[in-house]
Amino acid sequence: MNICWFGYLARNMSWSIVGQNICRELIKKGHQVDMFSTNGTNLFPDDLKPYLRGSFEAGQQIAPTDFTRVTNAVLQQKYDMQLSYTAFRNFKEYFNRGNSNRFGIWNYETTILPKSFAKAYLYVDKILPSSNFSKKIFMENGIPEDKQVVIPHGIHLDRFNEVEPYQLKTKKRYKILANIAQPHLRKNIPGLLESYGKAFTNKDDVCLVLKISRKSPQPVFDVNFSDIYKDFCHKYKSHAEIEIVDTFITDIESIYKAVDIVFTMTHAECFWMPGLEGFAANKIVISPNYGGQLDFMNKDNSFLIEGKEMRAPHNMQYWEPSPYAKVFNPSTDHAAEVLRKAVNHYDDYHSKFSPLMKEAANNYTWSNVVDKMVNLCENK
């Protein structure tokens, strides 16, 4: 089939990584793929450059007539399948190269969608939320169930065997990874640090590995990590070791191979890729008992942190906040208890979880993801 991916494809961003891997797998399966990046070409992978047909920078204001002129110069007028991971508000403009097999991927973490977003289902044939958590939010906001098909994100299992472990500086026995990347308020960095501070001291043989961007925060959604970290160190003067990794890692699988536990205290995730990557690397995984990760995480293959729903602050919500939107507030006391349990009885819990983690990971490959998308197509 002739397939067009129109959306994020560059920079070190989750939507781009998803797009790259879906296109990579489609190409591997023999399809003709044209890629148009809507967030530039910085860090665009070399192996996909032959398939890149055009780009513009994220946030670049392009008038509708110029938008059509720019994209028509490099893309076909009609494709057998169109794909994009983009916000609902872009669907009408992004899916205009054919009127069948238009599949829009998107997720939303808080429970109330911005006004007018839900009607975007009219411009695609199927919306592809990445988890049942996202699907439920969409349904509660007026998107018909029959217009949705849950198709998860995936992993390349072979990469976890091929790469060498990332060279961390720490010499501690137990290394706990929190792969945060962009420091959004939603990711609950204060709660994560608080849990770690409650769980361990500098006498414990543990290190928290924070994979995070320390750049100046962007407006509204990001928090100032430096300030949060400074406050934590002031409160927990004898905290256990922390190593901060803020550089780009070409093979992200390598950092998972270097640690023992993968941990988050996020308020809401629609899929939480680090959890699946932790499974693929055969590491103990700890997360709140809420969100898209519950499609593959359960009490038999991981640790789940209890808590309660709370109203989502306005600066935790994207595009248009609602005073009624909700997220989850995981308990720092329970998280500290779980962290100590995972470290103090690591071998026992690893032996218990490992077979079921491997079983789950085998169901979440990019090959399976692409097969599900192709099987949705009419007249393929």
Helices and strands as residue ranges (DSSP letters): E 2-7, H 14-28, E 32-37, G 46-51, E 52-55, H 64-72, E 81-85, G 88-90, H 91-94, E 102-105, G 118-123, E 126-127, H 132-140, G 145-147, H 157-162, E 174-181, G 185-187, H 189-199, E 206-212, H 225-235, E 241-245, H 253-257, E 261-263, H 273-280, E 284-288, G 292-295, E 303-305, E 307-311, G 314-316, E 326-330, H 332-344, H 346-362, H 366-376
